[in-house]
């Protein structure tokens, strides 16, 4: 060993016991691993087809595509509705929190704000999720709720929004 190397830490010098690392032959492959390893290739194709779809020039998760088409067909925006539009994973939760706080600043004080106990996604529903999945709960009947959000591309928004 050369003298310019740092000594190993006590953790690095401990030996790994057989019981800490499972033997590959003893582990059971999960269904996804069998599919990924090609043992059930037709199943993988069907899973990938269900998960992602290309429609209208955009890649969609199947359930969001169905919800977006439903919302596009049946959602009717009111004149005082406000729609928060954003791409997924671009700060939607933060944006919803700010929007809800600004829109309701006169209704709640700091100690009674619903954001203290509820997630912003519960307070501002997604058009493509809540509206199509729970049609029996008509969010439009709630006159106090004028805030909605979406991740739908502009060309998929309902005509009443555009």
C-alpha positions as CSV (number, residue, x, y, z in Angstrom):
1,X,0.0,0.0,0.0
2,X,1.4,3.4,-0.9
3,X,1.8,6.0,1.9
4,X,-0.2,8.7,0.1
5,X,-3.5,6.8,0.4
6,X,-5.8,7.6,3.2
7,X,-6.5,4.7,5.7
8,X,-9.9,3.0,5.2
9,X,-12.6,3.8,7.6
10,X,-13.7,1.1,10.1
11,X,-16.9,0.7,8.1
12,X,-15.0,0.0,4.9
13,X,-12.9,-2.6,6.5
14,X,-15.8,-4.7,7.9
15,X,-16.5,-7.9,6.0
16,X,-19.7,-8.5,4.3
17,X,-21.4,-11.6,5.6
18,X,-23.3,-14.0,3.4
19,X,-26.5,-13.1,5.4
20,X,-26.3,-9.5,4.4
21,X,-26.3,-10.0,0.6
22,X,-28.9,-12.4,-0.8
23,X,-27.7,-15.0,-3.1
24,X,-29.1,-14.3,-6.6
25,X,-30.2,-17.9,-7.0
26,X,-32.2,-17.7,-3.8
27,X,-34.1,-14.5,-4.7
28,X,-37.4,-14.7,-6.4
29,X,-37.9,-12.6,-9.5
30,X,-40.8,-10.2,-9.4
31,X,-43.3,-10.2,-12.3
32,X,-41.9,-7.0,-13.6
33,X,-38.3,-8.4,-13.6
34,X,-39.5,-11.5,-15.5
35,X,-41.2,-9.3,-18.0
36,X,-38.2,-7.0,-18.3
37,X,-35.8,-9.9,-18.7
38,X,-37.8,-11.0,-21.7
39,X,-39.4,-14.1,-20.2
40,X,-42.8,-12.6,-21.0
41,X,-42.1,-10.2,-23.8
42,X,-45.8,-10.0,-25.1
43,X,-46.8,-9.0,-21.5
44,X,-44.2,-6.2,-21.6
45,X,-45.6,-4.8,-24.8
46,X,-49.1,-4.8,-23.4
47,X,-48.0,-3.1,-20.2
48,X,-46.1,-0.4,-22.1
49,X,-49.0,0.2,-24.4
50,X,-51.4,0.6,-21.4
51,X,-49.0,3.0,-19.6
52,X,-48.2,5.4,-22.5
53,X,-50.2,6.5,-25.5
54,X,-49.4,9.0,-28.2
55,X,-52.5,11.0,-29.1
56,X,-52.9,14.4,-30.7
57,X,-49.1,15.0,-30.9
58,X,-48.5,14.4,-27.1
59,X,-47.4,11.4,-25.0
60,X,-50.1,10.5,-22.4
61,X,-50.4,8.2,-19.4
62,X,-53.5,6.2,-20.4
63,X,-55.7,7.3,-17.4
64,X,-54.8,11.0,-17.9
65,X,-55.7,10.7,-21.6
66,X,-59.1,9.3,-20.8
67,X,-59.6,12.0,-18.2
68,X,-58.5,14.8,-20.5
69,X,-60.8,13.7,-23.3
70,X,-63.7,13.5,-20.8
71,X,-62.9,17.0,-19.4
72,X,-62.5,18.4,-22.9
73,X,-65.9,17.1,-23.8
74,X,-68.0,17.8,-20.7
75,X,-66.3,20.6,-18.6
76,X,-68.0,24.0,-18.9
77,X,-66.1,26.8,-17.4
78,X,-68.0,29.7,-15.7
79,X,-67.0,33.3,-16.3
80,X,-65.4,33.6,-12.8
81,X,-63.4,30.3,-12.9
82,X,-59.6,30.5,-12.7
83,X,-57.5,27.8,-14.3
84,X,-53.9,27.1,-13.1
85,X,-52.1,25.5,-16.1
86,X,-48.7,24.0,-15.7
87,X,-46.6,21.1,-17.0
88,X,-46.1,18.2,-14.6
89,X,-43.2,18.5,-12.2
90,X,-42.8,22.3,-12.6
91,X,-43.9,23.4,-9.2
92,X,-47.6,22.7,-9.4
93,X,-48.1,22.2,-5.7
94,X,-46.3,25.5,-4.9
95,X,-48.3,27.3,-7.7
96,X,-51.6,26.0,-6.3
97,X,-50.7,27.1,-2.8
98,X,-49.9,30.6,-3.9
99,X,-53.0,30.8,-6.1
100,X,-55.3,29.5,-3.3
101,X,-53.8,32.0,-0.8
102,X,-54.1,35.0,-3.1
103,X,-57.6,34.1,-4.3
104,X,-58.9,33.5,-0.7
105,X,-56.8,36.1,1.2
106,X,-60.0,37.8,2.4
107,X,-61.8,34.6,3.4
108,X,-59.3,33.1,5.8
109,X,-56.8,34.5,8.2
110,X,-53.4,32.9,8.9
111,X,-54.8,30.7,11.7
112,X,-57.8,29.3,9.7
113,X,-56.3,28.8,6.3
114,X,-57.1,25.4,4.9
115,X,-53.6,25.0,3.6
116,X,-52.5,24.5,7.2
117,X,-54.3,21.1,7.2
118,X,-54.9,20.1,3.6
119,X,-52.8,19.5,0.5
120,X,-53.2,22.2,-2.2
121,X,-54.2,19.4,-4.6
122,X,-57.3,18.8,-2.5
123,X,-58.3,22.5,-2.6
124,X,-57.7,23.1,-6.3
125,X,-58.9,20.0,-8.3
126,X,-57.3,18.8,-11.5
127,X,-59.7,18.9,-14.5
128,X,-58.3,15.7,-16.0
129,X,-58.4,13.7,-12.7
130,X,-61.2,14.8,-10.3
131,X,-63.8,15.8,-12.9
132,X,-63.8,12.6,-15.0
133,X,-63.2,10.2,-12.2
134,X,-65.9,11.5,-9.9
135,X,-68.7,12.8,-12.2
136,X,-71.2,12.3,-9.4
137,X,-69.4,15.0,-7.4
138,X,-70.1,18.0,-9.5
139,X,-67.4,20.5,-8.6
140,X,-69.2,23.1,-10.6
141,X,-72.2,23.1,-8.2
142,X,-69.9,24.4,-5.5
143,X,-70.2,28.2,-6.2
144,X,-67.3,28.9,-3.8
145,X,-64.9,26.8,-5.9
146,X,-63.7,28.8,-8.8
147,X,-60.1,27.4,-8.9
148,X,-59.1,24.5,-11.1
149,X,-55.8,23.2,-12.4
150,X,-54.6,21.1,-15.3
151,X,-51.6,19.6,-16.9
152,X,-53.4,19.3,-20.3
153,X,-51.6,20.9,-23.3
154,X,-53.3,24.0,-24.7
155,X,-54.8,22.3,-27.7
156,X,-56.6,19.8,-25.4
157,X,-58.2,22.4,-23.1
158,X,-62.0,22.5,-23.2
159,X,-63.5,25.1,-25.6
160,X,-65.1,26.9,-22.7
161,X,-61.6,27.5,-21.2
162,X,-59.8,28.6,-24.4
